[in-house]
Amino acid sequence: MDAFAVVRLAVGAGFLAFAAVSDVRTRRVHDPVWIALGTIGLVLLLVELGLDSRGAEQYALVAATAILFYAVFYGSPLLDEDGIRLRPARLGLLAAAALLVLGSAWWVFGLGNGDATAYVRLLTMPAMVLIYQGFYQVGLLRGGADAKALIALTLLVPLYPDASPLPVIQAAPAVSNAMQVAFPFSLVVLVDAAVLMLAVPLAYLVVNLARREFEWPVGFLGVKVPLDAVPRHAWVMERIDDHGERYAVLFPSHDKDESGEIEKLRAAGARRIWVETKVPFVLLLFLGFLLAFAAGNLVLGFLTAVLPPP
């Protein structure tokens, strides 16, 4: 494992551990955590590029990525709850980022200068910043902190780290280069965190069986709690219909004020109700980050194990 991989592992694990504790306690992580993590990532990358005497086209990608990264945290967005708003200063910065990417791409592919392979790998940085913002906008990432964490990790570990003999699971040499572009390291972290998320229904099952309160199918999606002690970080999974009967909602809205529903349940005589606890996803990202370094892509490992070799 080279020195840069060690530093990135230590920095990433430290920041994510701190953020995970905050997410568990309050379900919030303040922006300065991600700003600091991404900034450290940019500095490390600049040092690495300088030591390797990389071309100006790669520095242009770093500059474009920095613009997109800091735009996440500073200034007013173009898209808010009222719709799209034209903000000249912000549009100017985004145009500058686009020109840096397009100009450097023309330099490499149009004029044939620089290392095309290294350039394409580093091109995943600005691309993933935009992709994770898109994931958040369409709801694939439910929390803003989750998207910001992945964006910061993209800057911290823009390329697969040289952590030999880790990770345990590695792509075949024939597809390794393609994987570095199609499946950047931060995406491996997200996939590994999503795999860990599959353990949540099993945890619900164990708890509900131990309490002898398991019911199908809500027993895989939540737990029962006293109506007068609903956890702060939980969504109510029960409702009262027009006939005064209780019924379960398997995927309750995460944006609804549920105080009225709780009062209806109390009036109907409910004492213990089903709730879905809010899983602190940053904690899973922390574990996914460690797994990505040590084990690699868990889905790739599963497919390699179950599919016959060509």
Secondary structure, DSSP 8 states (H G I E B T S, - for coil): --HHHHHHHHHHHHHHHHHHHHHHHHS---HHHHHHHHHHHHHHHHHHHHHTT--HHHHHHHHHHHHHHHHHHSS--SEETTEE---HHHHHHHHHHHHHHHHHHIIIIIS--S-HHHHHHHHHHHHHHHHHHHHHHHTSS--HHHHHHHHHHHHHS-S----TT--SS---HHHHHHHHHHS-HHHHHHHHHHHHHTHHHHHHHHHHHHTT---TTGGGT-EEEEGGG--TTEEE-EEE-TTS-EEE-SS--SSS--HHHHHHHHHTT--EEEEEE---HHHHHHHHHHHHHHT--HHHHHHHHHS---
